[in-house]
Amino acid sequence: MNVNNKTPVVLSWSGGKDCTLALYELRRAGNYEVVALLATITRDYDRLSMHGVRRALIERQAASLGLELDCAMIPKEATNLVYEEAMQERLRIWRERGVRTVAFGDLFLEDVRAYREQLLAALDMHGLFPLWARNTHQCAARFFALGFRAAVVCVDGRRLDQSFAGRFYDANFVRDLPPDVDPCGENGEFHTFVFAGPIFRHTIELEFGEKVRRGDFIFCDLVERP
């Protein structure tokens, strides 16, 4: 696969701010063509794994970005091995189509990057990290300045009060964070869903739903307005 002499890329997709900004930067670079978004869906809940966002919203998001959504399906409480097998199954299909590059929105976690690269190497693929080593305060500020809008859908209750879930991710949210919490939530302190911005064809109209606690994490449901 070669799209307009650009390197074809599959982007690992959580629906959140980091992967969205990574998509923006890849398109801005001009020498990559993102051909699909690859999300991990928990089959039992029909929701995005870890973030808890409904699959229907992820599908609406991908449509607004003008991209195909590919889903690796896993059961609830899946082990790392089950996750890896599901991801590799989908990635093999893309490799057969000529894609050798998978992009991620990771910022600075070396162990996470090494894990991803090892997983890809087994498939004769390699990783691309367009936001790597950026200052996270500057990364958040750039996200806001570009006009992206996001909702906070999940927080780690060990690091943040439940009141942080169900808020908009904006400068006020970052200002209110405890000093030991990363402004991009890179350590897993919180997760987001992006619903508008310069690369979206239209805004996804949302309402905040109920909050649910599962273990250490508090999830705030998102419901699309009719």
C-alpha positions in Angstrom: 0.0 0.0 0.0 1.3 3.4 -1.0 -1.0 6.4 -0.7 0.1 9.3 -2.9 3.7 8.4 -2.3 3.2 8.9 1.5 4.0 6.3 4.1 0.8 4.5 5.1 0.2 4.5 8.9 -2.3 2.8 11.2 -2.8 4.9 14.3 -3.5 3.3 17.7 -6.7 5.0 18.8 -8.1 5.7 22.2 -10.3 8.6 21.2 -8.4 10.8 23.6 -6.3 14.0 23.3 -2.9 12.5 22.8 -3.7 10.2 19.8 -5.8 13.0 18.3 -2.9 15.4 18.5 -0.7 12.7 17.1 -3.1 12.5 14.1 -3.0 16.2 13.7 0.8 16.2 13.6 1.0 13.3 11.2 -1.3 15.0 8.8 0.6 18.3 9.2 4.0 16.6 8.5 2.8 15.8 5.0 4.8 12.6 4.4 2.4 10.2 6.2 -1.1 9.0 5.3 -3.1 7.6 8.2 -5.2 4.9 6.7 -7.1 3.7 9.7 -7.6 4.1 13.5 -7.1 0.9 15.5 -9.1 0.8 18.8 -9.4 -1.9 21.4 -13.0 -2.7 22.3 -14.2 -4.8 25.3 -16.7 -7.1 23.8 -18.8 -7.6 26.9 -19.5 -3.9 27.3 -19.2 -2.7 23.7 -17.0 0.1 25.0 -13.5 1.2 24.5 -11.1 -0.7 26.8 -9.7 1.4 29.7 -11.5 4.6 28.7 -15.1 3.1 28.8 -16.4 5.2 25.9 -19.2 3.6 23.9 -18.1 2.1 20.6 -20.9 4.1 18.8 -19.1 7.3 19.9 -15.7 6.1 18.7 -17.4 5.2 15.4 -18.9 8.7 15.2 -15.5 10.2 16.0 -13.8 8.2 13.2 -16.4 9.3 10.7 -16.0 12.9 11.6 -12.2 12.5 11.1 -12.9 10.8 7.7 -11.1 7.6 8.7 -11.8 3.9 8.8 -12.1 2.5 12.3 -10.7 -1.0 12.9 -11.4 -2.7 16.2 -9.5 -5.4 18.1 -12.1 -7.2 20.2 -11.2 -8.5 23.7 -13.2 -9.9 26.6 -13.5 -8.2 29.9 -10.6 -8.8 32.3 -8.5 -9.8 29.3 -4.9 -10.8 30.1 -2.0 -9.1 28.3 -1.6 -12.2 26.2 -5.2 -12.0 25.0 -4.8 -8.3 24.3 -1.6 -9.0 22.3 -3.1 -11.7 20.3 -6.1 -9.6 19.4 -3.9 -6.7 18.3 -1.6 -8.9 16.3 -4.5 -10.4 14.5 -5.6 -7.0 13.3 -2.1 -5.7 12.6 -1.3 -8.8 10.4 -4.2 -7.8 8.2 -2.8 -4.3 7.8 0.7 -5.6 7.2 -0.7 -7.8 4.4 -2.1 -4.6 2.9 1.3 -3.1 2.9 1.3 -1.1 6.1 4.5 -1.4 8.1 4.1 1.6 10.4 1.9 1.9 13.5 1.7 5.3 15.3 1.1 6.0 18.9 0.3 9.1 21.0 2.8 8.2 23.8 4.8 11.1 25.3 7.5 9.8 27.6 6.9 6.4 29.2 10.0 4.4 28.0 8.7 1.0 29.2 5.4 1.5 27.3 7.3 2.5 24.1 9.6 -0.5 24.4 6.7 -2.9 24.9 5.0 -1.5 21.8 8.1 -1.7 19.7 8.7 -5.3 20.8 5.1 -6.3 19.9 5.5 -4.7 16.4 9.0 -6.2 15.8 7.5 -9.6 16.0 5.3 -8.7 13.0 8.0 -7.0 11.0 6.5 -3.6 11.7 7.7 -0.6 13.5 6.4 2.2 15.7 6.1 5.9 15.1 5.8 8.4 18.0 5.1 11.9 16.8 4.6 13.4 20.2 7.6 11.7 21.9 9.6 13.7 24.5 7.4 16.8 24.2 6.9 18.9 27.3 3.5 17.8 28.6 2.5 21.3 29.7 3.3 22.6 26.3 1.5 19.7 24.7 -1.6 20.5 26.6 -1.4 24.2 25.8 -1.0 23.4 22.1 -4.0 21.1 22.2 -6.1 24.0 23.6 -4.6 26.6 21.3 -5.5 24.6 18.2 -9.1 24.6 19.2 -9.5 20.9 20.2 -12.2 20.1 22.7 -12.3 17.1 24.9 -14.3 15.6 27.8 -12.7 13.7 30.8 -14.2 10.2 30.8 -12.2 8.4 33.4 -10.0 9.2 36.4 -7.8 7.1 38.6 -9.4 7.6 42.0 -6.1 7.0 43.7 -4.7 10.2 42.1 -7.8 12.4 41.5 -11.1 13.1 43.2 -14.1 11.8 41.3 -15.2 15.4 40.6 -12.6 15.5 37.9 -14.5 13.0 35.9 -17.2 14.5 33.8 -15.4 17.8 33.2 -14.1 19.3 30.1 -10.4 19.0 29.5 -9.3 22.6 29.3 -7.0 25.1 30.8 -9.2 25.3 34.0 -9.0 21.5 34.4 -5.2 21.6 34.1 -5.0 24.4 36.6 -7.0 22.5 39.1 -4.9 19.3 38.9 -2.7 18.5 42.0 0.9 19.3 41.3 2.0 15.7 41.1 -0.5 14.9 38.3 0.7 15.1 34.7 -1.2 17.7 32.7 -1.6 15.2 29.9 -2.4 12.3 32.3 0.5 10.4 30.8 0.8 8.2 33.9 -2.8 7.1 33.6 -4.3 9.7 36.0 -7.2 10.5 33.6 -8.5 9.8 30.1 -10.3 11.9 27.6 -12.6 11.8 24.6 -12.1 14.5 21.9 -15.3 15.7 20.3 -14.3 18.7 18.3 -11.3 20.4 16.7 -9.6 21.6 13.5 -9.4 18.1 11.9 -13.0 17.2 12.7 -15.6 17.6 10.0 -18.2 18.4 12.6 -18.6 18.6 16.4 -19.9 15.5 18.2 -22.7 16.9 20.5 -22.4 15.2 23.9 -24.0 15.1 27.3 -22.4 13.8 30.5 -24.1 10.7 31.9 -23.8 8.8 35.2 -20.6 8.1 37.0 -19.6 4.6 37.9 -16.7 3.4 40.0 -15.0 0.1 39.0 -12.1 -0.7 41.3 -9.8 2.3 41.5 -11.3 4.0 38.5 -14.2 6.4 38.1 -15.9 6.5 34.7 -18.3 9.2 33.5 -20.5 8.0 30.7 -20.9 10.1 27.5 -24.2 10.1 25.6 -24.6 11.7 22.2 -27.3 14.3 22.1 -30.3 13.3 19.8 
